[in-house]
Amino acid sequence: MLQIKGEKRTGLSDRLAQYSLDVAYEKLPADVIDFTKLCILDYFSSAIAGSDKAPVQMISELVKEAGGAEQARLFTGGRSSALNAALVNGAASHVMELDDIHKGSIIHAATVVIPAALAVAEWKRLSGKELIAAVVIGYEVCFRIGEAVSPSHYYYWHNTATCGTFGAAIAAAKLLGLDQKKMVYALGNAGTQAAGLWEFIVDGAMTKQLHAAKAAMNGLMAALLAEKGFTGPQKILEGNRGFFNAMSDEFDSAKITDGLGEEFKILENSFKIHASCRHTHHAIDLLIDIYKERQPSLAEIDSVTVNSYQVALNITDNDNPQTQYAAKFSLQFCSALALLKGRASLNDFSETILWDKEIRELTKKVRVVTDPQIDASYPKQWGAAVEVRLKNGEIIEKQTDFPKGDPENAVTGGELLEKFMDLTSKLPERKNKQIAKDILALETVDDISDLMSNL
């Protein structure tokens, strides 16, 4: 277990900075190291797959027009500054809706922490061991901040964008070798840039990709400025005009330090196997099970009811999605897709399937409801109960507390490797195999630029 050294100062940023200084690769348990490598492998899956998508290409074009010192590789091709690499590579990993998620903090950490850390590690030619330690720290910090402000913060604010900025900053600060005072500056200036509003969900705008991109870039910028002595507020979290008071109706500052250094929150991370918003996965899992057992036709189905927690409805209650991306955030559409097709993979959110007449008709028959008991267990459990009523009077019911990919319903390393190979199939096979091999043996990589050269 890591020991947090005594400090006269009691600021939360001080505690997080000291924790980050105390963490080193050599102090990490083997299971944490192995799990972190899977998180990095999963990040590469989404970033490579998302690199050619329109929103990412637009950000990449802007970066190339603006120019930048060739410090790090872009997943879209070419090189640019570390800041620009964090921006583009953050967007690339978030657009597929297949990036990891932490239940308690409601954060997709990989898409903000890893691109910031990767850019620094490649630029400074650091080792795989240093990258692993930085990623562990980044996840720890953003998860704790997210848990402290959730779930109230999540109604207006996209936690990945807001809380994730802190994780990107501390991971970059660790790799840059900042001392405690400068780490506090980095956290302070990360927090003052934290932003990302959920309004994009109304029309399925591309803004969500900008959230991840800017969180990664802003966190790295905060660390780079701190390296130069650029000061930041020392109590950005708990200050009277700080992050907690400004951006959460209810917060628990104890979540920042309880168990800090005694556990590794990265092990609580979940992985996604369906290409949609995580708040749809519980129902998808259950309805795929029903499909496998019965394969009911549209003509047989009278109605479908999905009982879940209120936040799921806040984000995904949309019975008439108009774009492929909006469909990923429609609990009704995803439920209909899963029940009629038995899957919700990347290829299932195509323009053709979006307007499939049978799926559209069933979408209108799906009712989504807040269940008080399920709601009370959120965010520790992201549960759902589904009821499929057939026209012959039969009722099929299923329930789950943990979608596939949660630690309590885990995927295997082999399944994540299979996901990686599937999502990176656009690369020559020798290249994606080499990337996977290098990541799964990341502790043996002396120079991260060698890993990135395979892109």
N, C-alpha and C positions, 0 to 999 in steps of 0.2 A: 504494500500500500504506500502511496505517496504521502509524505508528511508536509503540511503547510507550515512554514516557519512563522514564528510569532512576529507580529507587526504592531507598532504603536498606533499607526493610522488604521482606521476602521472602515474606510470607504470600500464599497463593493468592488469598484474598479481595481483598487489596490489588491484586494484579495484574489481577484481573477488574474491579475498580472503576476502576483507571486506564485500562484498555482502554475501558471504557464511557464514560468522560469524553472520551477521544480521538475516539470515533466521532461523526461529524456527517453529516447528509444530504449535504452538499456534498462529502464525501470518498468517498461510496459510488459504485462503478462503475455504469454504466447497466444492466448485466445483473443486478446485485444488486437495484437498485431495481425493475426490471420483474418479477423473480421474486418479490420480497417482496409486490408488489401482487397477484400470483396467489395467494400464500399467504393474504392477507387476503380475497380474493374467495372462496377455497375455504372459509375459516372461516365467512363469512357464509352460504354454501350450507348447511352443516351446522347452524348456529345457528338459521337461519330454519326449516329443515325440522324440527328437533328441538324447537322451542318449544312445540308442543302435545302432546308426549308425556307420559305419566302421571308418570314420575319428576320431570321438569322442572316440571310443573304443581304437584306437591306442594311442591317447593322454593320455587317462586314464591308459592304460597299462604302458606307459612310466613313468607316475607319480607314480604308485604303485611300479614299479621297483626301482625308485629313493628313495622312502620313504619320510616321512615328519611327523611332529608332528600332532596329530589328533585334529585339531582345528575346522574344518568345514566339512560338508558333501559334497560328490560328488554326482551329479545327476546320475552318473553311478554306484553308490553303494560304501559304505565304507566312511572312513574319511581320511583327509590328512591335510596338512598345509593350512592356509588361502590363501596363494599364489597359491598353487596347485589347491585349490577349485575354485578360480577365473579363472584359466587357463581352467580347464575341463568344468566348468559350462558355461563359455563364449562360448566355442566351441559347446557345446550341444544345446545352444539356437539359434545358427545361421545356423545350417546345414539344417533345414527344409525349409528355405526361407519363413517363415511365421511370422517373427519377425517385430516389428513396424518400422516405418520410418518417418522422418521429411523432408518435401519437401525442405524448404529453405536451410538447411544445408546438405542434402542428407546423413543423418546418421541414422543407426539403433541403437538407444541409449540403449535400454533395454539390448542388448546382451553384452555390455561392462560395463555400469554403474551398473546395478543391480547385476551381479555376484560378482563384487568387493565389493559393499556395503553389500551384503548379507553375504559374507564370514566374514567381520569384525563384522557385527551385531550378527551373530551366535557365533563367537569366543568370543566376549566380552559380550555376553548375553544381548544385548541391546533390546530396545522395538520397537514395530511396529511404534510408533510415530516417533522415531528417524530415523528409516529406511525410512519412507515416506519423511521426510524433506531432508535427504541425497540424495534420488533419484531425488527430485525436483531440487536440486542444481546441481547435476550431469548433468541432461538433459539441464538445463539452460546454463551451461558453455560450454558444447560441441556443443550445437546448435548454440550459438553465435560465437564460433570460426569457426565452419563449414560455417556459413553464410558469415563470413568475407573473406574467401578464395575461396568460390564457385562462379561460376562453374569451373574456370580454374584449380584449384587444383585437381578436380575430374578426369581429363583426365588420369593422371598417378597414382594418389594416391587414395586409398580406404578410403573415409572420415571416415567411421566407425572405421577403424583401427587407423588412424592418429589423427583426432580430438577427437575421442571417448576416447583416452588415457587420455586426460585432464579431461573429465567428470568422468572417473573412479577414477582418482587421487583426485579430489576435493570432491567427495562423500565419499571416504575412509577417507580423511583428516578430514572431518566434523565429522564422526563417531568416529575417534580417538581423537577428541577434540584438534586438533592442533590450535595454535595461528596464527595470520596473517603472521608473518615472516616465520613460517614453512610451511604454506599453499603455500606461494610463492615459497619456495624451492621445494615443491611437484610438483607444476605446471611446474617449470623449468626442473626438471628431468623427468617429464612425456613427455614434449615436445621434449627433446633430444632423447627419445626412440621412438617417433612417426614414424611409418613405415607401409607399406602395399601397394604393387604395383599391378596394374590390370593385369599384364601379365598372371596370372593364368587363365584368362577367355579364352585364346586362345585354351587351351586343356582341360578345365574343371577340373583342378587340385584341390586337397583338400585344397589348401593354404588359401582359404577364411575363413575356420574354424580356421586356425592358426591366422589369422588377429584378429578376435574377441577375441580369447583366450588370445593372447599376449597383446592386448590393455587392457583387464581387469586386467591381471596379472601385467603388467608394471605400470599401474596407481596405483594399490595397493602397489607395491614395492616402487614407488616414495614417496607415503605417509608414508609408514613404515620407510623408510630411513630418511625422513624429521623429523619424530618423534624423531629420535635419534640425530638430529642436522646436518645431512648430507646436505650440502648446494647445491643449484641449481641456475642457472642463473635467475636473477630477472626480466629480460626483454626478456624472451624466445619467446614471440609473436612478438613484434615490433622491437627487436634489429637488428642491421645491419646484423648479421649472425644468426638471429632467424628464427622462423617457417614461418612467412609471406614472408619474402624476399627469403628464400631458396626454398619454396614449392608452390608458387603461382605466376602466371604471373600478375595477378591483384588481389588486396585485398583492403578491406575497413575496416580499423581498427575501424571506428565509430560504426560498427555493434556490437562491444564488449560492448559498454557502453550505446548506445541509448536505453532509456526505461528500463535500468537495475534497478530492484527493483520496477518498476511500472507495470510490466506485468509478466506473467508466461508462458514461451515458451512451457512448457510441454503440454499446452492446444492446441498447434498447431500440436501435434503429430498425425500420421495416423496409422491405423491398416490394416493388410493384411488379405484378405480372400481367395486369390489364392496362391497356393504353388509354386510360381515362382518369378523371379526378379520383383521388383515393376515397372520397366520400361516397363513391358509387360501387366500390369494390365488394363490400359486404353483400349487397343484393346480387351483384353479378355472380359471385361465388355460389350463392344459394340457388339461383335460377339456372346456372349451368348444371348444377347437380340434378335439378328437376328435369332438365333437357336430357341429360344422359340416362336418367331412369325411365322417362316417359316419351320424350320428343313430342309434346303436344302440338297440334296444328293450330293455326289461328282460328279456324272454324270451331275448334273444341273449347277455346278459352273464353270464359265469360268476363272475368276481371282479374286484376292483379293488385294486391295491396302491399306496399313496402312500409313497414314501421321502423323508424330510426330515431336519431337524435336531432334536435332542432338545427344545429349547425349544418348538418348534411342538407337539410331543406333550404337553409339560408343561401347555400352556395349552388345547389344542384336542382332545385325545384323549377323545372322548365319543360313543359310538355309540348313545346313547338320550336325546337332548335332550328336555326336557319343556316348555320354553317357547320362544317365538319368539326371545327374546334368547339363550338357551342354544344354539339352533340356529346362531346367528352364530358361536359359539365351538366348534362341532363340525366337525372336519375331515372326519369321515365323512359327516355330513349335507350339508355344503357340496359335497363331491365328488360325492355322488349327485345333488344338485340340478343341478350344472353339467353332468353327463354326460347327464341325462335331459331337462333343460329348455334347456340351452345358455345359461344366464345365472345371475346371482346378484345381482339388482337389489334395490332397497328393497322393492318390492312382492312379491318372491319369499319374503320371510320373514314371511308372513302365517300366521294360525292355520290356514287351510285347507291351505296347502302344508306346514305343520309336520306335519300328520297325513295327508298324501297317502300312500296305501297303497303305491304303486310306489316313491316316494322312500324310505319307511321300509324297504321290503324290500331295496332296493339299499344303503341305509345299513349294514345288517347284513353286507353282502358286501364292504365296504370295510375293508381292513387298512392300518393306519398303522405305519410302521417307521422307526426311526432309521438313517440311512445314515452310516457313519463319515466318508466323504469329504465329504459335504454338511455334516455336523455340524462338521467341522474348519474349514470356510469361513465359518461363522456367527460374528459378526453382519455381517461385511463383505458376505456374500452370503446372501440368504434363499431358498435354492434348493429344488428338489424334482424328483423323477423319478416318473412314474406309469406303471403297467403295467395295461392293461385286457385281460383274458383273455376271449375269446368262447367260447361252447359248441362252436363248430365247430373249435376248436383254434387259431384265429388269436390272435396277441398283438400289441397296439398299444402302443408305448412312446413317451414324450415326456419331455423334460427341460428345465429352465430354471434359470438362476442368479439371474435378476432378474424379479420380478413386474412386470406392466404398471403404470407410474406411477413406478418407480424412475428416477433420472437416466439409468441405462444402458438403460432401456426406457421412455423418457419419453412422457408425454402432452403434447399441445400446449395452448397458451393457448386455442385455439378449443374444444378438448374440455372444458377446465375451465369455459369460459363456458357451454357446452351443459349441463354438469353443474349449474352454478349456476341456469340458467333452469329446468331440470327440478325441482330440489329446492325452488325458491322459487315454484313455480307457484301456491301458495295466495295469493300477493299479487296485486293488480291488475297487469297486464302493464306499465303505465306506471311503476309503482313499482319492480318488480324490474329493469326496464331502466335506470331512473335510478340505482339503487344500483350496478349493475354499471358503468355509465358513470362514476360518481363514483370508484369504487374503482380502475378502470383508468386514471384520470387523477388519482390521489390527491395527487400533488405540486402540483396546482393548487387543492386544497381548503384554504381559509384557516381554516376553523372546522369541526372534526369534528362538532359538534352539527348542522350542516347536513346532513351525510351521515346521521346517525342519525335525523333527523326523518322520513326516508322510511319508517321502520319504523312 
